[in-house]
Structures are given as structure tokens and as C-alpha cells.
Amino acid sequence: MIDQGVSSLSNVVVSIVVARALSGEGFGAFAAATIGFFLVIGIARAFLGEPLLALYSHATPDARRRLVPDMLGASLVVSVVCGVGVAAFGAVIGGPSGLALEALGVVMPCIIVQDFWRYAFIVDRAGMALAVDLAWLAGVLVALPLAPDDAGPAWYVMAWGLTAGLGAVLGLVIGRIRHWPHPFRWLVDHRDTGGRFFGEFLTGSAVSNIVMASVGGIAGLDVLGAVRASQVFYGPLNTIHNGIYLTVVPEGAQARDHPSRLLKIMIVATAGVVTASVALMVVGLVLPDAWGSALFGSTWPDAQELMFPMGLAMLTGGLATGGYAGIRSLGAVRESLRARLQAAAPQLVLPVIGVALAAGWGYSVGLAVAQAAMALIWWAAFRRALVARQARVATGEEAAQQDAPMTSTGTR
């Protein structure tokens, strides 16, 4: 949890500094680059981090460490391809948003390789995962005060991304690579699982971020900036959710053959996220204007109006925590993709309708309803996978999830 907090803190710090330093339109351009970041990091995790957690959390530490060199090679390939794509898209759209995306494309290898090391360390060597995140945070804290007076969104994106390189280099130093990284072996060995996670990402996180981009297209960059500022305020909830996810998936994987224990783990995880959501929403509603303005500058008055509906969206999204993490713990890749596809329709349609009807407020309300539907879908999918698991255990079938492909290591 501490590691996830440090990882998210660098993002939050940059967002707050940019919100204070730039106009609403400038912060909207930075938000566009943030959307690009989440899209690309989601793609990278689909092919790297998610297969590692879902398929190897119950393997031995030595088996996981044998995977690291090939995962590093794959992360370099993914980062270069994604970086070129983001930069090219930025060049096409032009303007402040385009420049910010071009900067993001340049620093993408630093960001993706740093994130790879977090996943490589998180199960067995959490202290090292914390170290690579602390290196990034330290770099951010040093770089931001050096911003020139006329710094625009692209400068902040570049500074933020380059400092991720500190964590990437530190991971390489302490990661003890056993052989030269192969650029494609991990991707080839896990093409089926990675492809499913990629498809799941495209119909989940990508849908969410595309809808977020529609806020700027329909309601303008000022509204996009206000929505993004409200999301930054609720950013600690994402930290808590991600920290719990990275903790309970390996723990749940160890409890695969004990369904009642696994279910209890997921219920407790969900309760923790929901409790934190309620607490932070109360803080957002009572936060003095002076404090909000100090954090977000001129963006705060518009963001303040979204505190309640966006907080409600965070709460309903938190309800899905146990179902989502439970599916991952069971390694039920096909069931997971099916659930994501089912949740795509409300997540895509409802927020867009909302922003068309009532700008930022409408977006937040539509998102809250869509998140509630998503939570129901994930828990239903988890229940089905859990029943199937119970049946396999009762009949004495092989404990390993049949969705997990054999790899070059010979370990499921």
C-alpha cells in the first residue's frame, strides 16, 4: 500500500502543480496527455504486469525471477512502439495538447520500464518496488521547482516522464538480470493471455479514457480541466484501490482452493475501498474554498461543483473491487474478458449522454451509474468463476487454472 501511495504521489504532485501554474485550457491540455498516459500504461500492463500477477502469483519466487529478463525485453519493445504512436498522434492533432502528447511519446520508455520493475518486484521484493517509486518521486520533487516561468503543459509532461527514468535505472541495478533480455519471447509465450488482457483493457480503461476525452470535445477544455481536477482530488482512492489489488491478488491466488477464504478476502477488500470513498467524499464536500484554491488554483471553483457526483462515482466504482480482484486471483482470464465486455456498454454510453446533457455534472452522474452496473457484472462473474473452481476442487481436477498457457519456463 505504501508503494502504491508513493507511485501515485508523483502523479498527484505534478497534477496539482500544473493546475496551479496553468490556465484552465492549459491544464486541459495536460489532462489530454494524462489520458494518453493511462491508455498506454494500461496496454503495457495488459501484456506485462497482469499476466505476471494472474498466472504466476502462486508460483515459486525463483520461477518468477527467471521471467524478469524476458519481461524487461518485452517492456522495451512495448514502450518504443507506444511512444512512437503517441508522438505521431500528437503531431497530427497539433496545438498545446499535441505538444504535450509528443513530449509523452518521447519519455514513454522511461515510464513503462519503471512500471515494469514495480510489477517485477511487488510480489516477492516489495521493498525494491518501493525504492523504484521513491526514486521517481524524488526526481519529480527536484525537477518541478526548476520549471521556467513560461513552462507549458509539454514541459511538465517531459519533466515528469524523464524523472521516471531514475526508477527504471535503479530497477535495472537492483534487479539482478540473469541473462540478456529477449525482446519478444515473453510476448510470444503469453500472446493468448496478453491478448485477452489487452482486449479487456480496450473495453474497460480505454473506454473510460475515451469517454473522458469526449468531455473536452463536447463541453470544452475548461470542463475537461474541472473534471480532471475533481479526479485528482479523489486520486487517493485510486491509490488505495490499486494498493489493495496488488496485495489481495497474490493472497487470493494462494487461497484458490479455499473458496470461502477467498470470498472473505474479496469482501473485506471491497469494504475497505468503499469506506475510504465515503470518507474522502465527506472531506471534498466540506473542504474550505481557500484550501481548494490553494491546491488547484483557478480550476477549483468548477471542480468543487463536481465533488459530490464524482465522489459517488468513486464509491460505486469501489464496489467492484472484490469481484475484479477475485477474478484475477482465480486466473479466470476468459471470464474476466467476458465481464469487461459486458460492462463496456454502460461505461461508454451513460457518461457521454451525461456530458451532452449537463457537462461535467452530467458526466459524473453518468459515470456513477455506469460504475454501479460494472460492480454488479464483476461480482456475478467472480461468483461464476468461484463456483466453477469449487467444482474442479471437489472432483479433484488439477488446481492450476486451465486458462493459463504453458510458457518456456514450464510453469503455469
QUITA-V410304 format. One record per residue. N is the residue number from 1. PHI is phi in whole degrees, 0 to 359 (* if undefined). Layout:
# QUITA-V410304
n:N phi:PHI
n:N phi:PHI
This chain:
# QUITA-V410304
n:1 phi:*
n:2 phi:298
n:3 phi:300
n:4 phi:296
n:5 phi:297
n:6 phi:294
n:7 phi:301
n:8 phi:282
n:9 phi:298
n:10 phi:297
n:11 phi:294
n:12 phi:294
n:13 phi:301
n:14 phi:298
n:15 phi:298
n:16 phi:293
n:17 phi:298
n:18 phi:294
n:19 phi:299
n:20 phi:283
n:21 phi:272
n:22 phi:248
n:23 phi:288
n:24 phi:301
n:25 phi:292
n:26 phi:296
n:27 phi:291
n:28 phi:297
n:29 phi:295
n:30 phi:296
n:31 phi:298
n:32 phi:298
n:33 phi:293
n:34 phi:297
n:35 phi:300
n:36 phi:300
n:37 phi:299
n:38 phi:294
n:39 phi:297
n:40 phi:287
n:41 phi:294
n:42 phi:294
n:43 phi:298
n:44 phi:298
n:45 phi:293
n:46 phi:299
n:47 phi:265
n:48 phi:240
n:49 phi:293
n:50 phi:294
n:51 phi:300
n:52 phi:298
n:53 phi:291
n:54 phi:288
n:55 phi:259
n:56 phi:235
n:57 phi:297
n:58 phi:264
n:59 phi:277
n:60 phi:283
n:61 phi:303
n:62 phi:294
n:63 phi:296
n:64 phi:292
n:65 phi:293
n:66 phi:294
n:67 phi:278
n:68 phi:301
n:69 phi:302
n:70 phi:291
n:71 phi:294
n:72 phi:297
n:73 phi:300
n:74 phi:295
n:75 phi:296
n:76 phi:293
n:77 phi:297
n:78 phi:298
n:79 phi:293
n:80 phi:292
n:81 phi:298
n:82 phi:293
n:83 phi:298
n:84 phi:297
n:85 phi:296
n:86 phi:295
n:87 phi:297
n:88 phi:296
n:89 phi:296
n:90 phi:298
n:91 phi:295
n:92 phi:288
n:93 phi:280
n:94 phi:65
n:95 phi:71
n:96 phi:301
n:97 phi:295
n:98 phi:296
n:99 phi:298
n:100 phi:296
n:101 phi:290
n:102 phi:298
n:103 phi:297
n:104 phi:298
n:105 phi:299
n:106 phi:295
n:107 phi:266
n:108 phi:302
n:109 phi:302
n:110 phi:299
n:111 phi:291
n:112 phi:290
n:113 phi:294
n:114 phi:299
n:115 phi:292
n:116 phi:301
n:117 phi:295
n:118 phi:300
n:119 phi:291
n:120 phi:296
n:121 phi:264
n:122 phi:296
n:123 phi:281
n:124 phi:257
n:125 phi:226
n:126 phi:299
n:127 phi:298
n:128 phi:288
n:129 phi:299
n:130 phi:296
n:131 phi:297
n:132 phi:291
n:133 phi:286
n:134 phi:295
n:135 phi:297
n:136 phi:294
n:137 phi:299
n:138 phi:299
n:139 phi:297
n:140 phi:298
n:141 phi:295
n:142 phi:280
n:143 phi:285
n:144 phi:300
n:145 phi:296
n:146 phi:273
n:147 phi:298
n:148 phi:291
n:149 phi:299
n:150 phi:261
n:151 phi:297
n:152 phi:253
n:153 phi:304
n:154 phi:297
n:155 phi:297
n:156 phi:293
n:157 phi:297
n:158 phi:296
n:159 phi:297
n:160 phi:297
n:161 phi:289
n:162 phi:297
n:163 phi:291
n:164 phi:297
n:165 phi:299
n:166 phi:298
n:167 phi:294
n:168 phi:297
n:169 phi:293
n:170 phi:298
n:171 phi:300
n:172 phi:296
n:173 phi:291
n:174 phi:264
n:175 phi:279
n:176 phi:53
n:177 phi:295
n:178 phi:271
n:179 phi:206
n:180 phi:297
n:181 phi:299
n:182 phi:268
n:183 phi:288
n:184 phi:236
n:185 phi:299
n:186 phi:299
n:187 phi:295
n:188 phi:288
n:189 phi:296
n:190 phi:244
n:191 phi:295
n:192 phi:291
n:193 phi:294
n:194 phi:299
n:195 phi:297
n:196 phi:292
n:197 phi:295
n:198 phi:295
n:199 phi:299
n:200 phi:296
n:201 phi:297
n:202 phi:300
n:203 phi:265
n:204 phi:237
n:205 phi:298
n:206 phi:295
n:207 phi:300
n:208 phi:300
n:209 phi:286
n:210 phi:294
n:211 phi:297
n:212 phi:300
n:213 phi:296
n:214 phi:294
n:215 phi:300
n:216 phi:294
n:217 phi:290
n:218 phi:270
n:219 phi:254
n:220 phi:103
n:221 phi:293
n:222 phi:297
n:223 phi:293
n:224 phi:301
n:225 phi:297
n:226 phi:294
n:227 phi:297
n:228 phi:296
n:229 phi:297
n:230 phi:295
n:231 phi:291
n:232 phi:296
n:233 phi:301
n:234 phi:272
n:235 phi:305
n:236 phi:305
n:237 phi:292
n:238 phi:296
n:239 phi:298
n:240 phi:297
n:241 phi:299
n:242 phi:294
n:243 phi:296
n:244 phi:295
n:245 phi:301
n:246 phi:293
n:247 phi:273
n:248 phi:278
n:249 phi:295
n:250 phi:298
n:251 phi:296
n:252 phi:296
n:253 phi:298
n:254 phi:289
n:255 phi:255
n:256 phi:304
n:257 phi:268
n:258 phi:231
n:259 phi:305
n:260 phi:295
n:261 phi:292
n:262 phi:298
n:263 phi:299
n:264 phi:297
n:265 phi:302
n:266 phi:287
n:267 phi:293
n:268 phi:296
n:269 phi:299
n:270 phi:296
n:271 phi:300
n:272 phi:296
n:273 phi:292
n:274 phi:295
n:275 phi:299
n:276 phi:296
n:277 phi:297
n:278 phi:297
n:279 phi:297
n:280 phi:288
n:281 phi:295
n:282 phi:298
n:283 phi:299
n:284 phi:298
n:285 phi:286
n:286 phi:255
n:287 phi:296
n:288 phi:300
n:289 phi:302
n:290 phi:299
n:291 phi:291
n:292 phi:297
n:293 phi:293
n:294 phi:295
n:295 phi:277
n:296 phi:242
n:297 phi:63
n:298 phi:291
n:299 phi:283
n:300 phi:299
n:301 phi:306
n:302 phi:287
n:303 phi:293
n:304 phi:300
n:305 phi:294
n:306 phi:261
n:307 phi:302
n:308 phi:288
n:309 phi:295
n:310 phi:290
n:311 phi:297
n:312 phi:296
n:313 phi:295
n:314 phi:294
n:315 phi:295
n:316 phi:294
n:317 phi:294
n:318 phi:297
n:319 phi:296
n:320 phi:277
n:321 phi:307
n:322 phi:295
n:323 phi:296
n:324 phi:295
n:325 phi:293
n:326 phi:295
n:327 phi:301
n:328 phi:296
n:329 phi:298
n:330 phi:280
n:331 phi:67
n:332 phi:276
n:333 phi:296
n:334 phi:293
n:335 phi:296
n:336 phi:295
n:337 phi:297
n:338 phi:298
n:339 phi:296
n:340 phi:296
n:341 phi:296
n:342 phi:294
n:343 phi:280
n:344 phi:296
n:345 phi:299
n:346 phi:296
n:347 phi:292
n:348 phi:276
n:349 phi:278
n:350 phi:296
n:351 phi:295
n:352 phi:294
n:353 phi:300
n:354 phi:298
n:355 phi:291
n:356 phi:292
n:357 phi:273
n:358 phi:212
n:359 phi:51
n:360 phi:297
n:361 phi:297
n:362 phi:298
n:363 phi:301
n:364 phi:294
n:365 phi:294
n:366 phi:299
n:367 phi:295
n:368 phi:299
n:369 phi:295
n:370 phi:296
n:371 phi:293
n:372 phi:297
n:373 phi:297
n:374 phi:298
n:375 phi:299
n:376 phi:298
n:377 phi:294
n:378 phi:294
n:379 phi:292
n:380 phi:296
n:381 phi:294
n:382 phi:299
n:383 phi:298
n:384 phi:297
n:385 phi:295
n:386 phi:292
n:387 phi:297
n:388 phi:296
n:389 phi:295
n:390 phi:301
n:391 phi:296
n:392 phi:293
n:393 phi:295
n:394 phi:295
n:395 phi:267
n:396 phi:76
n:397 phi:289
n:398 phi:304
n:399 phi:290
n:400 phi:292
n:401 phi:295
n:402 phi:292
n:403 phi:289
n:404 phi:281
n:405 phi:281
n:406 phi:288
n:407 phi:243
n:408 phi:295
n:409 phi:279
n:410 phi:79
n:411 phi:245
n:412 phi:282
